[in-house]
Amino acid sequence: MKLGGNIELLGFDELETSELIVLKKIIGNYARKFSDALGEDYKKLTLHLKKVHGAKSHKYEINATLEGKKTYKSEVTEVNLFVCIADVFKKIESQVIK
C-alpha cells in the first residue's frame, strides 16, 4: 500500500479501517517532519508491520526505513499498535534531527 509517492506500507492491509485512518495521519505527519528536516535528501519512508503471536498475547513489530542521503532504520515490538508506531518514529527522529 502506498501513501503518496514516497511512503510505502507493508503488512498494513489486515488492519481495521478505523485503525488505518488514524495510522495514516500519524505516518503522514512524521513523513512531513522528516521531509522538512532532510529537504531534498528525503527519498522514501517504508514501514513493515508484522504481527508476532506469543503464548499469551499478540504483539506488533514495526520495521521502519527512512531513505535519504543516509539510510535510517528502526524496529520496535509492542502490544499496542499506536505506541509501537510512535516509538519507531521517535527512534528515527532521534537519528535524523540531532
C-alpha positions, 0 to 999 in steps of 0.5 A: 500500500502506498501513501503518496509517492514516497511512503510505502506500507507493508503488512498494513492491509489486515488492519481495521479501517478505523485503525488505518485512518488514524495510522495514516495521519500519524505516518503522514505527519512524521513523513512531513517532519522528516521531509522538512528536516532532510529537504531534498535528501528525503527519498522514501519512508517504508514501514513493515508491520508484522504481527508476532503471536506469543503464548499469551498475547499478540504483539506488533513489530514495526520495521521502519526505513527512512531513505535519504542521503543516509539510510535510517532504520528502526524496529520496535515490538509492542502490544499496542499498535499506536505506541509501537508506531510512535516509538519507531518514529521517535527512534528515527527522529532521534537519528535524523534531527540531532 
